[in-house]
Amino acid sequence: MPVQTVAMLTAGGLAPCLSSAVGGLIERYTEIAPDVRVIAYRNGYAGLLTGDSVEVTDEVRANAHRLHAFGGSPIGNSRVKLTNVEDCVRRGLVQEGQDPLHVAAEQLTRDGVDVLHTIGGDDTNGTAADLAAYLHSNGYELTVVGLPKTIDNDVVPIRQSLGAWTAAEQGAVYARNIVAEHSSNPRMLIVHEVMGRNCGWLTAATALEHHRWVQQAQFAGWLENAPERWDVHGVFVPERPFDIEQEAARLRGLMDELDGVNLFVSEGAGLAEIVASMEASGAEVPRDPFGHVQIDKVNPGQWFAKQFAELLGADKVLVQKSGYFSRSAAPNAADLALIRQCTDHAVDAALRGESGVVGQDEERGDELRAIEFSRIKGGKAFDTSVEWFTTLLADLGQS
């Protein structure tokens, strides 16, 4: 049976690809299947459960190309896990005794949806996998095609998630201004906290982008306006254990020499130690509906700053987070090209009736394909042995 109605939704946190991906899907359907009806569920799975959808009109189709120039999502996001019944009931998305998966399936049926596109990270596509499995097991005929959105770049087995390159680039832009604060106080410790719960890729890539800028910038070389003072002095990621006493000794030398130290820290670095400390003291560890520790309430950056401040003899400490700045940006040229490849492939797969998450499959030679939902999972570790990262650490003198 030919595809007649397509639905899309964006979910989870923001990334510099959501608006563009929505625009790309609309453009591709308009180009090769203009008679297909397209709708969008507002605010992710919350909109699907409540039947809150909007029609993609001819006017929207004509202006879809404009979405590539913006961050955010034109159709809204939320964090909803369809298998977390208690949370869905508490938020009023389903009634007591209802199965959210069944409610979603029935809504899709009422809307006559043949294809559902989900744009999100591992949680979003994990939920899409749960929904696809439920639909298949219960006789609903529907194709589900996901697109990988996460600035952490931590989806297995996808080589590069949409928006991650831009997030690193924007984090480096943010860092330039934050690092300039070194001149506001002697012996300043600056901690730039970068998003990345379990994966240090974004922190490493952001540090690399900033380091490259320092190498290319035309400094006067006078007092505070010297490249050594503006550079990264330490990069800390979850995948790379470190000896705090050893690192403090190295950084103390830099503090004495340069009158300041700049650290790039993944929000997941040291998280296990912080949680263990909270649990040992009997404190409640705040978690979201997916069971993840709510990092903004735990505050790893502050913990890192506290550990190092005394050891380095810092007179002032500044902790700044680039996450919301980075993830809300419009995509750069590299991401725009990847988004186009993925949205085109996603539409083509959908019209063939092929479900999965579209991305470069690392386990199949980086082939761009609709990867089976059963193989998609989050928490992919950053490979700290890659040459660009080891070279960066060598440049910084970090062992």
C-alpha positions in Angstrom: 0.0 0.0 0.0 1.4 3.4 -0.9 2.3 5.9 1.8 -0.5 8.5 2.3 0.2 10.2 5.6 3.5 10.9 7.3 4.0 12.2 10.8 7.1 13.6 12.5 8.1 14.6 16.0 11.2 15.9 17.8 12.0 14.9 21.3 14.6 15.1 24.1 17.0 18.0 24.6 17.8 20.4 21.8 20.6 20.0 19.2 21.7 22.1 16.3 19.8 19.9 13.8 16.2 19.7 14.8 14.8 22.6 12.9 16.9 21.7 9.8 15.9 18.0 10.0 12.3 18.9 10.1 12.8 21.2 7.1 14.8 18.6 5.2 12.1 15.9 5.6 9.4 18.3 4.4 11.5 19.4 1.4 12.3 15.8 0.5 8.6 14.6 0.6 7.6 17.7 -1.3 10.2 16.9 -3.9 9.6 13.2 -4.5 6.2 12.5 -3.1 4.2 15.8 -3.1 0.9 14.1 -2.7 1.8 12.6 0.7 0.1 14.3 3.6 2.6 15.4 6.3 1.7 16.3 9.9 3.8 17.1 13.0 3.1 16.1 16.6 3.8 19.0 18.8 6.1 18.7 21.8 7.4 15.2 21.0 5.7 12.1 22.3 3.5 14.3 24.6 1.8 15.5 21.5 1.4 12.0 20.1 -0.3 10.8 23.3 -2.6 13.8 23.5 -3.4 14.0 19.8 -1.8 17.5 19.5 -0.8 17.7 15.8 -0.5 20.3 13.1 -0.8 20.0 9.3 2.2 20.8 7.1 0.4 23.2 4.7 1.5 24.4 1.3 2.8 27.6 2.8 5.0 25.6 5.3 6.3 23.5 2.4 7.2 26.6 0.5 9.1 28.0 3.4 10.7 24.8 4.7 14.1 25.7 3.4 14.2 28.6 5.9 14.3 26.2 8.8 17.9 25.3 8.0 19.0 28.7 9.4 17.6 28.2 12.9 18.3 26.3 16.0 15.6 24.9 18.3 12.7 22.9 17.0 9.8 24.4 15.1 7.4 21.8 16.5 8.6 21.6 20.1 10.2 18.9 22.3 9.6 17.1 25.5 11.1 14.2 27.5 8.5 11.3 27.5 9.2 7.6 27.8 6.2 5.6 26.6 7.2 2.6 28.8 7.3 4.8 32.0 3.5 4.5 32.7 3.7 6.2 36.1 5.3 9.3 34.7 2.9 9.5 31.8 -0.1 9.3 34.2 1.4 11.8 36.6 1.9 14.3 33.8 -1.7 13.8 32.5 -0.7 12.4 29.2 -2.7 9.2 29.7 -5.3 8.0 32.2 -4.8 5.6 35.1 -4.9 2.1 33.7 -3.9 3.1 30.2 -0.8 1.8 28.4 1.0 4.7 26.7 2.1 2.5 23.9 -1.5 1.5 23.2 -2.6 5.1 23.4 0.1 6.2 20.9 -0.7 3.4 18.5 -4.4 4.2 18.6 -3.7 7.9 18.0 -1.5 7.1 15.0 -4.3 4.9 13.7 -6.9 7.6 14.1 -4.6 10.0 12.3 -4.1 7.5 9.4 -0.3 7.6 9.8 1.6 5.3 7.6 5.1 6.5 8.5 6.4 8.1 11.8 9.7 10.0 11.8 11.3 10.5 15.2 14.2 13.0 15.5 16.1 12.6 18.8 18.8 10.9 20.7 19.1 7.4 22.2 16.2 7.9 24.5 13.9 9.2 21.7 14.9 6.4 19.4 14.8 3.8 22.2 11.2 4.9 22.7 10.7 4.7 19.0 12.0 1.1 19.1 9.6 0.3 21.9 6.7 1.8 19.9 7.8 0.0 16.6 8.0 -3.3 18.5 4.5 -2.8 20.0 3.0 -1.8 16.7 4.5 -4.9 15.0 3.4 -7.2 17.8 -0.2 -5.9 17.8 -0.9 -5.8 14.1 -0.5 -2.1 13.4 1.0 -1.4 9.9 3.4 1.5 10.4 7.0 2.3 9.4 9.1 4.1 12.0 12.2 5.9 10.8 14.4 7.8 13.3 17.1 10.4 12.9 20.0 10.5 15.4 20.1 13.8 17.3 22.5 14.3 20.2 25.4 16.7 20.8 27.1 14.0 22.9 27.7 11.9 19.7 27.2 8.8 21.8 24.7 6.6 19.9 25.7 3.1 19.1 26.5 2.2 16.3 26.3 5.6 14.6 29.5 7.3 13.6 28.3 10.9 13.7 25.1 12.3 15.3 23.4 15.2 13.8 24.3 18.6 15.4 27.4 17.4 17.3 30.0 19.2 15.1 28.1 22.4 15.4 27.8 22.1 19.2 31.6 21.7 19.5 32.2 24.7 17.3 29.7 26.8 19.3 31.2 25.6 22.6 34.5 26.9 21.4 33.0 30.3 20.5 31.5 30.4 24.1 34.9 29.5 25.5 36.6 32.5 23.9 34.6 34.9 26.0 34.7 32.9 29.2 38.4 32.4 29.0 38.9 36.1 28.6 37.7 36.4 32.2 41.2 35.3 33.3 42.2 38.9 33.1 39.5 40.0 35.7 41.4 38.5 38.6 44.9 37.1 39.6 45.2 33.3 40.0 41.9 32.6 38.3 40.6 29.0 37.9 38.1 28.8 35.0 36.1 25.6 34.6 34.3 25.3 31.3 31.7 22.6 31.9 30.6 20.9 28.6 27.6 18.6 28.2 28.3 14.9 28.0 26.7 12.6 30.6 28.6 9.4 29.7 30.6 10.4 26.7 33.5 12.9 26.5 33.4 13.4 22.7 31.9 16.8 22.9 34.2 18.1 25.6 37.2 16.8 23.7 36.0 18.2 20.4 35.2 21.6 21.9 38.6 21.8 23.5 40.2 20.9 20.2 38.2 23.7 18.4 39.3 26.2 21.0 42.9 25.1 20.9 42.9 25.4 17.1 41.5 29.0 17.4 44.3 29.9 19.9 46.9 28.5 17.5 45.6 30.6 14.6 44.7 33.8 16.5 46.9 36.9 16.2 47.9 37.7 19.8 49.9 40.7 20.8 51.9 38.5 23.0 51.9 41.1 25.8 51.0 40.2 29.4 47.5 38.7 29.5 47.1 38.8 25.7 49.3 35.8 25.1 48.3 32.4 23.5 49.5 30.4 26.6 47.1 32.3 28.8 44.1 31.8 26.5 44.7 28.1 25.7 43.2 25.0 27.3 45.2 23.7 30.2 43.3 20.5 31.0 40.6 18.3 29.5 38.7 15.8 31.6 36.3 13.3 30.2 34.4 10.3 31.8 36.4 7.7 29.8 39.8 8.8 31.0 40.5 8.3 34.7 43.0 10.7 36.3 45.1 11.2 39.4 43.8 14.5 40.9 47.0 15.0 43.0 49.2 14.4 39.9 47.1 16.7 37.7 47.0 19.3 40.5 50.8 19.4 40.6 51.0 20.0 36.9 48.3 22.6 36.9 49.8 24.4 40.0 52.9 25.0 38.0 50.8 26.6 35.2 48.9 28.7 37.8 52.2 30.0 39.2 53.6 30.7 35.7 50.5 32.1 33.9 48.5 33.4 36.8 45.5 31.4 35.7 44.3 27.9 34.6 41.5 27.0 32.1 39.9 23.6 32.3 37.4 21.9 29.9 35.4 19.4 31.9 32.7 17.0 30.7 29.6 17.1 32.9 29.9 13.4 33.3 33.5 13.4 34.5 33.6 12.6 38.2 29.8 11.9 38.3 30.1 8.4 39.6 32.2 9.7 42.6 29.7 12.5 43.3 26.7 10.1 43.2 28.5 7.6 45.4 29.2 10.4 47.9 25.6 11.6 47.9 24.2 8.0 48.4 26.7 7.3 51.2 25.5 10.4 53.0 21.9 9.4 52.6 21.0 12.2 50.2 18.5 11.6 47.5 20.0 11.6 44.0 17.6 13.5 41.6 16.8 11.5 38.4 14.7 12.2 35.3 11.9 9.9 33.9 14.5 7.9 32.1 16.4 7.2 35.3 19.3 9.5 34.5 20.9 11.5 37.2 19.8 15.2 36.8 23.2 16.7 36.3 22.1 20.3 36.6 21.1 19.5 40.2 24.2 17.6 41.0 26.6 20.2 39.5 29.8 18.3 38.6 31.5 21.5 37.5 31.3 23.0 40.9 32.6 19.7 42.4 35.6 19.8 40.1 36.3 23.4 40.9 36.2 22.8 44.6 38.6 19.9 44.3 41.2 21.9 42.3 40.8 25.4 43.7 42.6 24.7 47.0 45.3 22.5 45.4 46.1 25.2 42.8 45.9 28.1 45.2 43.3 29.8 43.2 42.2 33.3 44.4 39.0 33.1 42.3 37.0 30.3 40.7 34.6 30.7 37.8 32.4 27.7 36.6 30.5 28.3 33.3 28.4 25.9 31.2 28.2 26.1 27.5 25.5 23.5 27.0 22.4 25.5 26.4 24.3 28.0 24.2 25.8 25.2 22.1 22.8 23.0 21.7 20.5 25.8 20.6 22.6 27.0 17.6 21.7 26.7 14.0 23.7 24.0 12.2 27.1 24.7 10.5 28.0 23.7 7.0 29.3 20.3 7.9 26.1 19.4 9.9 23.9 20.8 7.2 25.5 18.4 4.6 25.1 15.5 7.0 21.5 16.4 7.8 20.6 16.6 4.1 22.1 13.1 3.5 20.2 11.6 6.4 16.8 13.3 5.7 16.9 12.3 2.1 17.8 8.7 3.0 15.1 8.7 5.8 12.4 9.6 3.3 13.6 7.1 0.7 13.6 4.4 3.4 10.2 5.4 4.7 8.7 5.1 1.2 10.2 1.7 0.9 8.6 0.6 4.2 12.0 0.2 5.8 12.2 1.0 9.6 15.3 2.0 11.6 17.5 4.9 12.6 19.3 6.5 9.7 23.0 7.1 10.2 26.5 6.0 9.3 26.7 2.4 10.6 30.2 2.0 12.2 29.8 -1.7 12.2 29.2 -1.8 8.5 31.9 0.4 7.1 30.1 3.6 7.9 27.4 2.9 5.3 24.5 5.3 5.5 21.5 3.2 6.1 18.4 2.6 8.2 20.0 0.8 11.2 17.9 -1.7 12.9 16.3 -0.4 16.1 17.5 -3.5 18.0 21.1 -2.3 17.5 20.5 1.3 18.7 21.6 2.2 22.2 23.1 5.1 24.0 26.2 5.6 26.1 28.8 5.0 23.4 32.1 5.8 24.9 34.5 8.3 23.4 37.6 6.6 22.1 40.3 8.5 23.9 43.0 6.8 21.8 42.0 8.6 18.6 44.9 10.6 17.1 43.4 14.0 17.3 42.7 13.7 21.0 46.1 12.2 21.9 47.8 15.0 19.9 45.7 17.6 21.8 46.7 16.2 25.1 50.3 16.1 24.1 50.1 19.8 23.0 48.7 20.6 26.5 51.3 18.6 28.3 48.6 16.5 29.9 49.6 12.9 30.5 
